[in-house]
Amino acid sequence: MLTKKNEHIVTVTSAEELEQIDRERFCYAASKIVRTYPEDFINEDTGETVTVDRNELLYSKGDHICPDDFSALLFHFQTEDLKEVSLSDQYRPGYVYGSSWNLWQVNAAGRIKLNMLLRAPNANMAYEIAQDYIELNYSGGFKIIGIKQFNANIVIEKDTEDDKHDDKKVENNWYSISSVVKEEDDNTELEDRTYDFIVYADTVETAKEIIEDWIAKRRVQINQTEPYVVNTLSAKTINFNTIVPEEFCLAYKQDQEGERS
């Protein structure tokens, strides 16, 4: 039975290496094959000739590489348009994708129990980001025991400046709240808009006030001046003891965008 466990992949970096592999066995693209070539164009403002690198997708992951395709790959290696090609002995046309960076809850157990919130496009990358962050910030062994996607995609984080000036020791919580904005003018073309929030506050009523303030500022930003009302559809407390900074997650996003380019 074919599985990832018994897949074999060869990576070649030259025409000579490509000529030596078993072409009947390693005849599927293990990842996309892209050639990079220079192209000259004239800058109309300066009249100067500018050279830029262009990318062309030759084969997608899982494509079958026939004898003519091997000849084309050899040619591109010889012209130095190709630097590396990975070939597999298994036909694997499927691939993991995810372009929308959503919120994920990740649970880890070990010397310390972590209930983490982070942004990622899919469960695989959520696992990778969580592992990276834990290794950097906590000592001892751990294992990741749960990953769950959140519907909410707007996080209103704790205001640390307010905490510095607050003499009262108030127990705060994270709340998951869904709110809908309804326009009071029946003649407006604007449709009702539903928002899903995660908010840090001392009570659910305070969380609602924070959300209403966020919505008011957002409407000012996009020049929506019509009268409206905010209704709460649902509200519940959620438990987090770690939130991975967005800048940490964005490093993975930039890396992912670099791979696609």
C-alpha positions as CSV (number, residue, x, y, z in Angstrom):
1,M,0.0,0.0,0.0
2,L,1.3,3.4,-0.9
3,T,1.7,5.9,1.9
4,K,3.9,8.9,2.6
5,K,6.1,6.5,4.7
6,N,7.3,4.6,1.7
7,E,7.5,7.5,-0.8
8,H,10.9,8.1,-2.3
9,I,11.9,11.5,-3.6
10,V,15.1,12.4,-5.5
11,T,16.3,16.0,-5.9
12,V,18.6,16.9,-8.8
13,T,20.5,20.1,-9.3
14,S,22.1,19.6,-12.7
15,A,21.5,18.0,-16.1
16,E,24.1,15.4,-15.3
17,E,22.2,14.2,-12.2
18,L,18.9,14.2,-14.1
19,E,20.4,11.9,-16.7
20,Q,21.4,9.4,-14.1
21,I,18.1,8.9,-12.3
22,D,15.6,6.1,-13.0
23,R,13.1,7.9,-15.2
24,E,10.5,5.2,-15.2
25,R,10.4,5.1,-11.4
26,F,10.8,8.8,-10.6
27,C,8.4,10.2,-13.1
28,Y,6.2,12.5,-11.0
29,A,6.8,16.1,-9.9
30,A,7.2,16.0,-6.1
31,S,6.7,19.8,-6.0
32,K,6.1,22.5,-8.5
33,I,8.9,23.0,-11.1
34,V,9.5,26.6,-11.9
35,R,12.1,28.0,-14.3
36,T,13.6,31.5,-13.8
37,Y,14.9,33.4,-16.7
38,P,16.1,37.0,-17.3
39,E,14.0,39.4,-19.4
40,D,15.1,42.9,-20.6
41,F,12.8,45.8,-21.0
42,I,13.2,49.5,-21.7
43,N,12.4,52.0,-19.0
44,E,10.3,54.6,-20.9
45,D,11.3,57.4,-18.5
46,T,15.0,56.9,-18.6
47,G,15.5,54.9,-21.8
48,E,17.6,52.5,-19.8
49,T,17.6,48.8,-20.3
50,V,16.5,47.0,-17.2
51,T,16.8,43.2,-16.6
52,V,14.3,41.5,-14.4
53,D,13.9,37.8,-13.4
54,R,10.7,36.1,-14.7
55,N,9.2,32.9,-13.3
56,E,7.4,30.3,-15.4
57,L,5.6,27.3,-13.9
58,L,6.6,24.2,-16.0
59,Y,4.9,21.5,-13.9
60,S,2.7,21.3,-10.9
61,K,3.0,18.9,-8.0
62,G,1.9,15.4,-9.1
63,D,2.3,16.0,-12.9
64,H,3.6,13.0,-14.8
65,I,7.0,13.6,-16.4
66,C,7.2,11.8,-19.7
67,P,10.3,11.3,-21.9
68,D,9.7,14.6,-23.8
69,D,9.3,16.4,-20.4
70,F,12.7,15.0,-19.3
71,S,14.3,16.4,-22.4
72,A,12.8,19.8,-21.7
73,L,14.1,19.7,-18.1
74,L,17.6,18.8,-19.4
75,F,17.4,21.8,-21.7
76,H,16.4,24.2,-18.9
77,F,19.2,22.9,-16.7
78,Q,21.7,23.5,-19.5
79,T,20.5,27.0,-20.1
80,E,20.6,27.5,-16.2
81,D,16.9,28.4,-16.1
82,L,16.5,25.5,-13.6
83,K,18.4,25.2,-10.3
84,E,16.6,22.2,-8.7
85,V,14.0,19.6,-9.5
86,S,12.4,17.1,-7.1
87,L,10.8,13.9,-8.5
88,S,8.8,11.2,-6.7
89,D,8.0,7.6,-7.3
90,Q,4.4,8.2,-6.2
91,Y,1.5,10.1,-7.9
92,R,0.5,12.7,-5.4
93,P,-1.6,15.4,-7.1
94,G,-3.1,16.7,-3.9
95,Y,-1.6,19.5,-1.8
96,V,-2.3,21.4,1.4
97,Y,-3.4,25.0,0.8
98,G,-4.7,27.9,2.8
99,S,-4.5,31.6,2.1
100,S,-6.9,33.0,4.7
101,W,-5.1,33.5,8.0
102,N,-7.6,32.5,10.7
103,L,-7.4,32.2,14.4
104,W,-6.5,28.8,15.9
105,Q,-6.6,27.4,19.4
106,V,-3.6,25.1,20.2
107,N,-3.4,23.0,23.4
108,A,0.0,21.8,24.6
109,A,0.8,19.6,27.6
110,G,4.1,19.2,29.4
111,R,5.8,20.9,32.4
112,I,3.3,23.7,31.8
113,K,-0.2,23.4,30.2
114,L,-0.7,25.9,27.4
115,N,-3.9,27.0,25.8
116,M,-2.6,29.2,22.9
117,L,-4.2,31.5,20.4
118,L,-2.4,32.2,17.1
119,R,-3.0,33.0,13.4
120,A,-2.3,30.5,10.6
121,P,-3.8,29.4,7.3
122,N,-4.3,25.8,8.2
123,A,-3.8,23.2,11.0
124,N,-0.4,22.1,9.8
125,M,1.1,25.6,10.0
126,A,-0.7,26.3,13.3
127,Y,1.1,23.2,14.7
128,E,4.5,24.5,13.3
129,I,4.0,28.0,14.7
130,A,3.0,26.7,18.1
131,Q,6.0,24.3,18.3
132,D,8.4,27.1,17.3
133,Y,7.0,29.5,19.8
134,I,6.9,27.0,22.7
135,E,10.5,25.9,22.0
136,L,11.7,29.5,22.2
137,N,9.7,30.6,25.3
138,Y,9.3,27.5,27.6
139,S,11.7,24.9,29.0
140,G,11.2,21.2,29.2
141,G,9.3,18.6,27.1
142,F,5.9,19.2,25.7
143,K,3.4,17.7,23.2
144,I,0.7,19.4,21.2
145,I,-2.6,17.6,22.0
146,G,-5.2,19.7,20.3
147,I,-5.8,22.2,17.4
148,K,-9.1,23.9,16.7
149,Q,-10.0,26.7,14.4
150,F,-12.0,29.7,15.7
151,N,-14.8,31.4,13.8
152,A,-13.7,34.7,15.3
153,N,-11.1,36.6,13.3
154,I,-10.9,39.9,15.2
155,V,-8.9,40.0,18.4
156,I,-9.2,43.1,20.6
157,E,-6.2,42.5,22.9
158,K,-5.6,43.5,26.5
159,D,-4.7,47.1,27.1
160,T,-1.6,46.9,29.1
161,E,-1.5,50.7,29.7
162,D,-4.8,50.6,31.4
163,D,-3.5,47.8,33.7
164,K,-0.6,50.0,34.8
165,H,-3.0,52.6,36.1
166,D,-5.6,50.3,37.6
167,D,-5.2,49.9,41.3
168,K,-8.1,47.3,41.5
169,K,-7.2,43.7,41.1
170,V,-9.9,42.7,38.6
171,E,-10.2,39.2,37.2
172,N,-10.3,39.5,33.4
173,N,-11.4,36.9,30.9
174,W,-11.3,36.3,27.2
175,Y,-14.7,36.5,25.6
176,S,-15.8,35.1,22.3
177,I,-18.6,37.4,21.1
178,S,-20.6,37.5,17.8
179,S,-22.2,40.8,17.0
180,V,-24.4,42.1,14.2
181,V,-24.5,45.7,13.0
182,K,-28.0,46.7,11.7
183,E,-28.6,49.9,9.8
184,E,-31.5,51.9,11.2
185,D,-32.3,53.5,7.8
186,D,-34.5,51.1,5.8
187,N,-33.6,52.9,2.6
188,T,-29.9,52.3,2.8
189,E,-28.3,49.7,0.5
190,L,-25.9,48.6,3.3
191,E,-26.6,45.0,4.5
192,D,-26.4,43.8,8.0
193,R,-22.8,42.9,8.9
194,T,-21.8,40.2,11.4
195,Y,-18.5,40.3,13.3
196,D,-16.9,37.6,15.4
197,F,-14.7,39.0,18.1
198,I,-12.3,37.7,20.8
199,V,-12.1,40.4,23.5
200,Y,-10.2,40.7,26.8
201,A,-12.4,42.3,29.6
202,D,-13.5,42.0,33.2
203,T,-17.1,41.3,32.3
204,V,-19.2,40.5,29.3
205,E,-20.8,43.9,29.5
206,T,-17.4,45.6,29.3
207,A,-16.5,43.4,26.4
208,K,-19.6,44.5,24.6
209,E,-18.7,48.2,25.2
210,I,-15.2,47.5,23.8
211,I,-16.7,46.0,20.7
212,E,-19.2,48.9,20.2
213,D,-16.3,51.3,20.5
214,W,-14.3,49.3,17.9
215,I,-17.3,49.2,15.5
216,A,-17.8,53.0,15.9
217,K,-14.1,53.7,15.1
218,R,-14.3,51.3,12.1
219,R,-17.3,53.0,10.6
220,V,-15.6,56.4,10.9
221,Q,-12.6,54.9,9.0
222,I,-14.7,53.7,6.1
223,N,-17.0,56.8,6.1
224,Q,-20.2,55.1,7.2
225,T,-22.2,57.8,8.9
226,E,-25.7,56.3,8.8
227,P,-27.4,55.5,12.2
228,Y,-27.0,51.9,13.3
229,V,-27.5,49.6,16.2
230,V,-25.3,46.8,17.5
231,N,-26.9,43.5,18.7
232,T,-25.1,40.7,20.4
233,L,-25.8,37.3,18.9
234,S,-23.8,35.1,21.3
235,A,-21.2,35.5,24.0
236,K,-19.1,33.1,26.0
237,T,-15.9,33.0,28.0
238,I,-12.8,31.2,26.6
239,N,-9.6,30.2,28.4
240,F,-6.2,31.3,27.0
241,N,-2.9,31.6,28.9
242,T,-0.8,32.4,25.8
243,I,-1.3,34.5,22.7
244,V,1.4,34.2,20.1
245,P,2.3,37.7,18.9
246,E,1.0,38.5,15.4
247,E,4.5,39.5,14.3
248,F,5.7,36.0,15.1
249,C,3.0,34.5,12.9
250,L,3.6,37.0,10.1
251,A,7.1,35.7,9.7
252,Y,5.6,32.4,8.5
253,K,3.2,34.3,6.2
254,Q,6.1,36.1,4.6
255,D,7.9,32.8,4.1
256,Q,4.8,31.2,2.6
257,E,4.4,34.1,0.2
258,G,8.0,33.8,-0.8
259,E,7.5,30.2,-1.7
260,R,4.5,31.0,-3.9
261,S,6.3,33.7,-5.8
